[in-house]
Amino acid sequence: MTDRILSVEDMGITSAIRGITPFDRQQEQKAGEAGAPGDSVFASIFKTAVQNVKETDAEFVSNQYLLATGQLDNPVQLGISAYKNEIAVDLLIQLRNRALDAYSELSRLSI
């Protein structure tokens, strides 16, 4: 298993993956802010996920423009940014689905 990790790091994929998930670090920083009135931990996680989708989409659109105008030196960057955007959107969709499942479970509870 160590060989796989080393080969993935050697290819530079881990640096691309690190760019996908600033999520954990932002949550650690906002942990103290979660006690603010009207703001919950879930809300901050959801806002961070939405912001991550916006940022990766902007990067993808920028790389598309640069490729179309011939300014992008490495066309692989477009594929990486598209994949980062896809993962960010998938994460947001999964968060939404889990929230809806939790809400439906709570609504089925009898008091």
N, CA, C and O atoms as a GROMACS GRO file, in nm:
protein
  444
    1MET      N    1   0.082  -0.119   0.000
    1MET     CA    2   0.000   0.000   0.000
    1MET      C    3   0.087   0.126   0.000
    1MET      O    4   0.049   0.227  -0.058
    2THR      N    5   0.201   0.118   0.064
    2THR     CA    6   0.292   0.233   0.065
    2THR      C    7   0.341   0.265  -0.076
    2THR      O    8   0.360   0.382  -0.109
    3ASP      N    9   0.361   0.163  -0.158
    3ASP     CA   10   0.407   0.186  -0.295
    3ASP      C   11   0.304   0.265  -0.374
    3ASP      O   12   0.340   0.353  -0.452
    4ARG      N   13   0.177   0.236  -0.354
    4ARG     CA   14   0.074   0.310  -0.426
    4ARG      C   15   0.074   0.457  -0.386
    4ARG      O   16   0.062   0.545  -0.472
    5ILE      N   17   0.086   0.483  -0.258
    5ILE     CA   18   0.085   0.622  -0.211
    5ILE      C   19   0.204   0.697  -0.268
    5ILE      O   20   0.191   0.812  -0.312
    6LEU      N   21   0.321   0.634  -0.269
    6LEU     CA   22   0.438   0.701  -0.323
    6LEU      C   23   0.424   0.727  -0.472
    6LEU      O   24   0.464   0.833  -0.520
    7SER      N   25   0.367   0.631  -0.546
    7SER     CA   26   0.354   0.652  -0.690
    7SER      C   27   0.251   0.761  -0.720
    7SER      O   28   0.269   0.836  -0.816
    8VAL      N   29   0.145   0.769  -0.642
    8VAL     CA   30   0.046   0.874  -0.662
    8VAL      C   31   0.106   1.010  -0.629
    8VAL      O   32   0.082   1.107  -0.700
    9GLU      N   33   0.185   1.018  -0.521
    9GLU     CA   34   0.248   1.144  -0.487
    9GLU      C   35   0.349   1.185  -0.592
    9GLU      O   36   0.363   1.304  -0.622
   10ASP      N   37   0.420   1.087  -0.648
   10ASP     CA   38   0.520   1.119  -0.750
   10ASP      C   39   0.454   1.177  -0.875
   10ASP      O   40   0.515   1.260  -0.943
   11MET      N   41   0.332   1.135  -0.906
   11MET     CA   42   0.264   1.185  -1.026
   11MET      C   43   0.204   1.323  -1.005
   11MET      O   44   0.159   1.386  -1.101
   12GLY      N   45   0.203   1.373  -0.882
   12GLY     CA   46   0.149   1.506  -0.855
   12GLY      C   47   0.000   1.509  -0.834
   12GLY      O   48  -0.060   1.616  -0.828
   13ILE      N   49  -0.062   1.393  -0.822
   13ILE     CA   50  -0.207   1.388  -0.805
   13ILE      C   51  -0.245   1.437  -0.666
   13ILE      O   52  -0.350   1.499  -0.650
   14THR      N   53  -0.163   1.410  -0.567
   14THR     CA   54  -0.198   1.452  -0.431
   14THR      C   55  -0.206   1.602  -0.418
   14THR      O   56  -0.288   1.654  -0.341
   15SER      N   57  -0.123   1.675  -0.492
   15SER     CA   58  -0.134   1.820  -0.485
   15SER      C   59  -0.265   1.867  -0.546
   15SER      O   60  -0.322   1.965  -0.501
   16ALA      N   61  -0.312   1.798  -0.648
   16ALA     CA   62  -0.442   1.832  -0.707
   16ALA      C   63  -0.554   1.798  -0.610
   16ALA      O   64  -0.652   1.872  -0.600
   17ILE      N   65  -0.541   1.687  -0.540
   17ILE     CA   66  -0.644   1.646  -0.445
   17ILE      C   67  -0.645   1.740  -0.326
   17ILE      O   68  -0.752   1.771  -0.274
   18ARG      N   69  -0.530   1.786  -0.282
   18ARG     CA   70  -0.525   1.881  -0.170
   18ARG      C   71  -0.600   2.008  -0.205
   18ARG      O   72  -0.660   2.070  -0.117
   19GLY      N   73  -0.598   2.047  -0.331
   19GLY     CA   74  -0.672   2.166  -0.373
   19GLY      C   75  -0.822   2.146  -0.368
   19GLY      O   76  -0.897   2.244  -0.361
   20ILE      N   77  -0.867   2.022  -0.372
   20ILE     CA   78  -1.010   1.993  -0.368
   20ILE      C   79  -1.065   2.012  -0.229
   20ILE      O   80  -1.178   2.059  -0.212
   21THR      N   81  -0.987   1.977  -0.128
   21THR     CA   82  -1.043   1.973   0.006
   21THR      C   83  -0.979   2.070   0.104
   21THR      O   84  -0.909   2.028   0.196
   22PRO      N   85  -1.001   2.200   0.086
   22PRO     CA   86  -0.966   2.290   0.194
   22PRO      C   87  -1.075   2.287   0.299
   22PRO      O   88  -1.072   2.364   0.396
   23PHE      N   89  -1.169   2.200   0.279
   23PHE     CA   90  -1.289   2.184   0.360
   23PHE      C   91  -1.257   2.158   0.507
   23PHE      O   92  -1.311   2.226   0.594
   24ASP      N   93  -1.169   2.061   0.537
   24ASP     CA   94  -1.137   2.025   0.675
   24ASP      C   95  -1.070   2.139   0.749
   24ASP      O   96  -1.103   2.168   0.864
   25ARG      N   97  -0.976   2.205   0.684
   25ARG     CA   98  -0.905   2.314   0.750
   25ARG      C   99  -0.999   2.430   0.779
   25ARG      O  100  -0.987   2.494   0.884
   26GLN      N  101  -1.090   2.458   0.689
   26GLN     CA  102  -1.183   2.567   0.712
   26GLN      C  103  -1.278   2.533   0.826
   26GLN      O  104  -1.318   2.621   0.902
   27GLN      N  105  -1.315   2.407   0.837
   27GLN     CA  106  -1.405   2.366   0.945
   27GLN      C  107  -1.337   2.378   1.080
   27GLN      O  108  -1.400   2.415   1.179
   28GLU      N  109  -1.208   2.346   1.086
   28GLU     CA  110  -1.134   2.359   1.211
   28GLU      C  111  -1.127   2.506   1.252
   28GLU      O  112  -1.139   2.538   1.370
   29GLN      N  113  -1.108   2.595   1.155
   29GLN     CA  114  -1.100   2.737   1.185
   29GLN      C  115  -1.235   2.791   1.228
   29GLN      O  116  -1.241   2.880   1.314
   30LYS      N  117  -1.342   2.740   1.171
   30LYS     CA  118  -1.476   2.790   1.201
   30LYS      C  119  -1.540   2.720   1.319
   30LYS      O  120  -1.654   2.752   1.354
   31ALA      N  121  -1.472   2.626   1.382
   31ALA     CA  122  -1.530   2.553   1.493
   31ALA      C  123  -1.566   2.648   1.607
   31ALA      O  124  -1.669   2.631   1.672
   32GLY      N  125  -1.484   2.746   1.630
   32GLY     CA  126  -1.513   2.844   1.735
   32GLY      C  127  -1.625   2.938   1.694
   32GLY      O  128  -1.695   2.991   1.780
   33GLU      N  129  -1.643   2.959   1.566
   33GLU     CA  130  -1.746   3.049   1.517
   33GLU      C  131  -1.884   2.984   1.514
   33GLU      O  132  -1.984   3.054   1.500
   34ALA      N  133  -1.891   2.851   1.528
   34ALA     CA  134  -2.019   2.781   1.518
   34ALA      C  135  -2.113   2.819   1.630
   34ALA      O  136  -2.234   2.802   1.617
   35GLY      N  137  -2.060   2.871   1.741
   35GLY     CA  138  -2.144   2.910   1.853
   35GLY      C  139  -2.211   3.045   1.832
   35GLY      O  140  -2.287   3.089   1.917
   36ALA      N  141  -2.184   3.111   1.722
   36ALA     CA  142  -2.245   3.240   1.694
   36ALA      C  143  -2.395   3.223   1.678
   36ALA      O  144  -2.440   3.120   1.628
   37PRO      N  145  -2.473   3.323   1.719
   37PRO     CA  146  -2.619   3.310   1.709
   37PRO      C  147  -2.664   3.294   1.565
   37PRO      O  148  -2.621   3.369   1.477
   38GLY      N  149  -2.750   3.199   1.541
   38GLY     CA  150  -2.806   3.177   1.408
   38GLY      C  151  -2.718   3.097   1.315
   38GLY      O  152  -2.758   3.073   1.201
   39ASP      N  153  -2.601   3.054   1.358
   39ASP     CA  154  -2.512   2.979   1.272
   39ASP      C  155  -2.483   2.843   1.335
   39ASP      O  156  -2.437   2.836   1.449
   40SER      N  157  -2.510   2.737   1.261
   40SER     CA  158  -2.486   2.603   1.312
   40SER      C  159  -2.366   2.542   1.241
   40SER      O  160  -2.318   2.595   1.140
   41VAL      N  161  -2.319   2.431   1.293
   41VAL     CA  162  -2.206   2.362   1.231
   41VAL      C  163  -2.247   2.313   1.092
   41VAL      O  164  -2.170   2.325   0.997
   42PHE      N  165  -2.368   2.259   1.082
   42PHE     CA  166  -2.413   2.212   0.951
   42PHE      C  167  -2.420   2.325   0.851
   42PHE      O  168  -2.382   2.308   0.735
   43ALA      N  169  -2.469   2.440   0.894
   43ALA     CA  170  -2.478   2.555   0.803
   43ALA      C  171  -2.340   2.597   0.754
   43ALA      O  172  -2.323   2.628   0.636
   44SER      N  173  -2.243   2.598   0.844
   44SER     CA  174  -2.109   2.637   0.802
   44SER      C  175  -2.047   2.534   0.708
   44SER      O  176  -1.976   2.570   0.614
   45ILE      N  177  -2.074   2.406   0.732
   45ILE     CA  178  -2.025   2.301   0.642
   45ILE      C  179  -2.089   2.316   0.504
   45ILE      O  180  -2.021   2.306   0.402
   46PHE      N  181  -2.219   2.339   0.503
   46PHE     CA  182  -2.290   2.353   0.377
   46PHE      C  183  -2.244   2.477   0.301
   46PHE      O  184  -2.228   2.472   0.179
   47LYS      N  185  -2.223   2.589   0.372
   47LYS     CA  186  -2.174   2.711   0.308
   47LYS      C  187  -2.035   2.690   0.249
   47LYS      O  188  -2.004   2.738   0.141
   48THR      N  189  -1.952   2.617   0.323
   48THR     CA  190  -1.817   2.589   0.274
   48THR      C  191  -1.822   2.503   0.149
   48THR      O  192  -1.745   2.525   0.055
   49ALA      N  193  -1.912   2.403   0.147
   49ALA     CA  194  -1.925   2.317   0.029
   49ALA      C  195  -1.973   2.398  -0.092
   49ALA      O  196  -1.923   2.379  -0.203
   50VAL      N  197  -2.068   2.486  -0.071
   50VAL     CA  198  -2.118   2.570  -0.180
   50VAL      C  199  -2.006   2.661  -0.230
   50VAL      O  200  -1.991   2.679  -0.351
   51GLN      N  201  -1.929   2.719  -0.139
   51GLN     CA  202  -1.818   2.806  -0.178
   51GLN      C  203  -1.712   2.728  -0.256
   51GLN      O  204  -1.654   2.779  -0.352
   52ASN      N  205  -1.687   2.604  -0.214
   52ASN     CA  206  -1.591   2.519  -0.283
   52ASN      C  207  -1.636   2.490  -0.427
   52ASN      O  208  -1.555   2.489  -0.519
   53VAL      N  209  -1.767   2.469  -0.445
   53VAL     CA  210  -1.821   2.446  -0.580
   53VAL      C  211  -1.802   2.572  -0.665
   53VAL      O  212  -1.764   2.564  -0.781
   54LYS      N  213  -1.829   2.687  -0.606
   54LYS     CA  214  -1.813   2.813  -0.680
   54LYS      C  215  -1.667   2.834  -0.723
   54LYS      O  216  -1.640   2.874  -0.836
   55GLU      N  217  -1.575   2.808  -0.630
   55GLU     CA  218  -1.433   2.828  -0.660
   55GLU      C  219  -1.383   2.732  -0.767
   55GLU      O  220  -1.311   2.773  -0.858
   56THR      N  221  -1.420   2.605  -0.757
   56THR     CA  222  -1.373   2.508  -0.856
   56THR      C  223  -1.437   2.533  -0.992
   56THR      O  224  -1.374   2.510  -1.095
   57ASP      N  225  -1.562   2.581  -0.993
   57ASP     CA  226  -1.626   2.613  -1.120
   57ASP      C  227  -1.557   2.732  -1.185
   57ASP      O  228  -1.537   2.734  -1.306
   58ALA      N  229  -1.522   2.832  -1.106
   58ALA     CA  230  -1.453   2.949  -1.161
   58ALA      C  231  -1.317   2.909  -1.217
   58ALA      O  232  -1.276   2.959  -1.322
   59GLU      N  233  -1.247   2.820  -1.148
   59GLU     CA  234  -1.118   2.773  -1.198
   59GLU      C  235  -1.134   2.696  -1.329
   59GLU      O  236  -1.054   2.712  -1.421
   60PHE      N  237  -1.238   2.614  -1.337
   60PHE     CA  238  -1.265   2.536  -1.458
   60PHE      C  239  -1.298   2.628  -1.576
   60PHE      O  240  -1.246   2.609  -1.686
   61VAL      N  241  -1.383   2.726  -1.553
   61VAL     CA  242  -1.421   2.819  -1.659
   61VAL      C  243  -1.299   2.899  -1.705
   61VAL      O  244  -1.281   2.924  -1.824
   62SER      N  245  -1.216   2.939  -1.608
   62SER     CA  246  -1.095   3.013  -1.642
   62SER      C  247  -1.001   2.928  -1.728
   62SER      O  248  -0.945   2.977  -1.827
   63ASN      N  249  -0.983   2.802  -1.690
   63ASN     CA  250  -0.897   2.714  -1.768
   63ASN      C  251  -0.954   2.687  -1.907
   63ASN      O  252  -0.879   2.673  -2.003
   64GLN      N  253  -1.087   2.678  -1.919
   64GLN     CA  254  -1.149   2.662  -2.051
   64GLN      C  255  -1.119   2.782  -2.139
   64GLN      O  256  -1.085   2.768  -2.256
   65TYR      N  257  -1.131   2.901  -2.080
   65TYR     CA  258  -1.103   3.023  -2.156
   65TYR      C  259  -0.957   3.027  -2.200
   65TYR      O  260  -0.926   3.059  -2.315
   66LEU      N  261  -0.868   2.994  -2.106
   66LEU     CA  262  -0.725   2.997  -2.139
   66LEU      C  263  -0.691   2.895  -2.247
   66LEU      O  264  -0.607   2.923  -2.333
   67LEU      N  265  -0.755   2.779  -2.245
   67LEU     CA  266  -0.730   2.679  -2.348
   67LEU      C  267  -0.784   2.726  -2.483
   67LEU      O  268  -0.719   2.708  -2.586
   68ALA      N  269  -0.903   2.786  -2.482
   68ALA     CA  270  -0.964   2.833  -2.607
   68ALA      C  271  -0.883   2.946  -2.670
   68ALA      O  272  -0.878   2.958  -2.792
   69THR      N  273  -0.819   3.028  -2.588
   69THR     CA  274  -0.740   3.138  -2.642
   69THR      C  275  -0.595   3.101  -2.665
   69THR      O  276  -0.516   3.183  -2.712
   70GLY      N  277  -0.559   2.978  -2.632
   70GLY     CA  278  -0.423   2.932  -2.656
   70GLY      C  279  -0.322   2.975  -2.552
   70GLY      O  280  -0.202   2.969  -2.576
   71GLN      N  281  -0.369   3.020  -2.437
   71GLN     CA  282  -0.280   3.068  -2.332
   71GLN      C  283  -0.247   2.962  -2.229
   71GLN      O  284  -0.160   2.983  -2.145
   72LEU      N  285  -0.314   2.848  -2.233
   72LEU     CA  286  -0.291   2.742  -2.135
   72LEU      C  287  -0.174   2.657  -2.181
   72LEU      O  288  -0.180   2.593  -2.286
   73ASP      N  289  -0.068   2.656  -2.102
   73ASP     CA  290   0.053   2.582  -2.139
   73ASP      C  291   0.034   2.431  -2.128
   73ASP      O  292   0.085   2.356  -2.211
   74ASN      N  293  -0.039   2.387  -2.026
   74ASN     CA  294  -0.058   2.245  -2.002
   74ASN      C  295  -0.206   2.210  -2.009
   74ASN      O  296  -0.280   2.241  -1.915
   75PRO      N  297  -0.252   2.149  -2.117
   75PRO     CA  298  -0.394   2.118  -2.133
   75PRO      C  299  -0.447   2.020  -2.028
   75PRO      O  300  -0.568   2.009  -2.010
   76VAL      N  301  -0.358   1.949  -1.961
   76VAL     CA  302  -0.401   1.856  -1.858
   76VAL      C  303  -0.464   1.931  -1.741
   76VAL      O  304  -0.547   1.876  -1.668
   77GLN      N  305  -0.425   2.056  -1.723
   77GLN     CA  306  -0.483   2.137  -1.615
   77GLN      C  307  -0.634   2.151  -1.631
   77GLN      O  308  -0.707   2.160  -1.532
   78LEU      N  309  -0.681   2.154  -1.755
   78LEU     CA  310  -0.824   2.163  -1.780
   78LEU      C  311  -0.895   2.037  -1.729
   78LEU      O  312  -1.000   2.046  -1.666
   79GLY      N  313  -0.838   1.922  -1.757
   79GLY     CA  314  -0.896   1.797  -1.708
   79GLY      C  315  -0.896   1.788  -1.557
   79GLY      O  316  -0.992   1.740  -1.496
   80ILE      N  317  -0.787   1.833  -1.496
   80ILE     CA  318  -0.778   1.831  -1.350
   80ILE      C  319  -0.882   1.925  -1.289
   80ILE      O  320  -0.949   1.889  -1.192
   81SER      N  321  -0.895   2.045  -1.345
   81SER     CA  322  -0.992   2.138  -1.289
   81SER      C  323  -1.135   2.089  -1.312
   81SER      O  324  -1.223   2.114  -1.229
   82ALA      N  325  -1.160   2.020  -1.424
   82ALA     CA  326  -1.293   1.963  -1.447
   82ALA      C  327  -1.323   1.854  -1.345
   82ALA      O  328  -1.434   1.844  -1.295
   83TYR      N  329  -1.222   1.772  -1.315
   83TYR     CA  330  -1.240   1.665  -1.217
   83TYR      C  331  -1.261   1.722  -1.077
   83TYR      O  332  -1.344   1.671  -1.001
   84LYS      N  333  -1.186   1.827  -1.041
   84LYS     CA  334  -1.204   1.890  -0.911
   84LYS      C  335  -1.346   1.948  -0.899
   84LYS      O  336  -1.409   1.938  -0.794
   85ASN      N  337  -1.394   2.008  -1.007
   85ASN     CA  338  -1.528   2.064  -1.007
   85ASN      C  339  -1.632   1.952  -0.992
   85ASN      O  340  -1.729   1.967  -0.918
   86GLU      N  341  -1.612   1.843  -1.062
   86GLU     CA  342  -1.705   1.731  -1.054
   86GLU      C  343  -1.711   1.675  -0.912
   86GLU      O  344  -1.820   1.644  -0.863
   87ILE      N  345  -1.598   1.661  -0.848
   87ILE     CA  346  -1.594   1.608  -0.712
   87ILE      C  347  -1.661   1.705  -0.615
   87ILE      O  348  -1.734   1.662  -0.525
   88ALA      N  349  -1.638   1.834  -0.632
   88ALA     CA  350  -1.699   1.932  -0.543
   88ALA      C  351  -1.851   1.930  -0.556
   88ALA      O  352  -1.923   1.939  -0.456
   89VAL      N  353  -1.900   1.918  -0.679
   89VAL     CA  354  -2.045   1.912  -0.701
   89VAL      C  355  -2.102   1.782  -0.643
   89VAL      O  356  -2.208   1.784  -0.581
   90ASP      N  357  -2.032   1.671  -0.662
   90ASP     CA  358  -2.077   1.544  -0.606
   90ASP      C  359  -2.084   1.550  -0.453
   90ASP      O  360  -2.178   1.497  -0.393
   91LEU      N  361  -1.986   1.614  -0.391
   91LEU     CA  362  -1.988   1.629  -0.246
   91LEU      C  363  -2.108   1.712  -0.201
   91LEU      O  364  -2.175   1.676  -0.105
   92LEU      N  365  -2.135   1.821  -0.270
   92LEU     CA  366  -2.249   1.905  -0.236
   92LEU      C  367  -2.381   1.828  -0.253
   92LEU      O  368  -2.471   1.841  -0.170
   93ILE      N  369  -2.392   1.750  -0.358
   93ILE     CA  370  -2.513   1.670  -0.380
   93ILE      C  371  -2.530   1.567  -0.270
   93ILE      O  372  -2.641   1.545  -0.222
   94GLN      N  373  -2.420   1.503  -0.230
   94GLN     CA  374  -2.428   1.405  -0.121
   94GLN      C  375  -2.468   1.471   0.010
   94GLN      O  376  -2.546   1.415   0.086
   95LEU      N  377  -2.415   1.589   0.039
   95LEU     CA  378  -2.455   1.661   0.160
   95LEU      C  379  -2.604   1.693   0.157
   95LEU      O  380  -2.673   1.676   0.257
   96ARG      N  381  -2.651   1.737   0.043
   96ARG     CA  382  -2.794   1.768   0.030
   96ARG      C  383  -2.879   1.644   0.050
   96ARG      O  384  -2.980   1.648   0.120
   97ASN      N  385  -2.839   1.533  -0.012
   97ASN     CA  386  -2.915   1.409   0.001
   97ASN      C  387  -2.918   1.361   0.145
   97ASN      O  388  -3.022   1.317   0.194
   98ARG      N  389  -2.805   1.368   0.213
   98ARG     CA  390  -2.800   1.326   0.354
   98ARG      C  391  -2.887   1.416   0.441
   98ARG      O  392  -2.955   1.367   0.532
   99ALA      N  393  -2.886   1.545   0.414
   99ALA     CA  394  -2.970   1.637   0.491
   99ALA      C  395  -3.118   1.608   0.469
   99ALA      O  396  -3.196   1.610   0.564
  100LEU      N  397  -3.155   1.581   0.346
  100LEU     CA  398  -3.295   1.547   0.317
  100LEU      C  399  -3.335   1.415   0.381
  100LEU      O  400  -3.447   1.401   0.430
  101ASP      N  401  -3.245   1.317   0.380
  101ASP     CA  402  -3.273   1.189   0.446
  101ASP      C  403  -3.291   1.208   0.596
  101ASP      O  404  -3.382   1.150   0.656
  102ALA      N  405  -3.205   1.288   0.656
  102ALA     CA  406  -3.216   1.314   0.799
  102ALA      C  407  -3.347   1.387   0.831
  102ALA      O  408  -3.412   1.356   0.931
  103TYR      N  409  -3.384   1.482   0.748
  103TYR     CA  410  -3.508   1.555   0.770
  103TYR      C  411  -3.628   1.462   0.759
  103TYR      O  412  -3.720   1.469   0.840
  104SER      N  413  -3.628   1.374   0.659
  104SER     CA  414  -3.742   1.283   0.644
  104SER      C  415  -3.749   1.184   0.760
  104SER      O  416  -3.858   1.146   0.802
  105GLU      N  417  -3.634   1.142   0.812
  105GLU     CA  418  -3.632   1.055   0.930
  105GLU      C  419  -3.690   1.127   1.051
  105GLU      O  420  -3.767   1.069   1.127
  106LEU      N  421  -3.652   1.253   1.069
  106LEU     CA  422  -3.704   1.330   1.182
  106LEU      C  423  -3.853   1.355   1.169
  106LEU      O  424  -3.924   1.356   1.269
  107SER      N  425  -3.901   1.375   1.047
  107SER     CA  426  -4.043   1.401   1.028
  107SER      C  427  -4.127   1.275   1.051
  107SER      O  428  -4.247   1.284   1.081
  108ARG      N  429  -4.066   1.158   1.037
  108ARG     CA  430  -4.138   1.032   1.062
  108ARG      C  431  -4.146   0.996   1.210
  108ARG      O  432  -4.224   0.909   1.248
  109LEU      N  433  -4.067   1.062   1.293
  109LEU     CA  434  -4.071   1.033   1.436
  109LEU      C  435  -4.205   1.075   1.495
  109LEU      O  436  -4.259   1.181   1.462
  110SER      N  437  -4.256   0.991   1.582
  110SER     CA  438  -4.380   1.030   1.650
  110SER      C  439  -4.344   1.077   1.791
  110SER      O  440  -4.264   1.016   1.861
  111ILE      N  441  -4.406   1.184   1.829
  111ILE     CA  442  -4.375   1.243   1.959
  111ILE      C  443  -4.484   1.207   2.058
  111ILE      O  444  -4.476   1.247   2.174
   0.00000   0.00000   0.00000
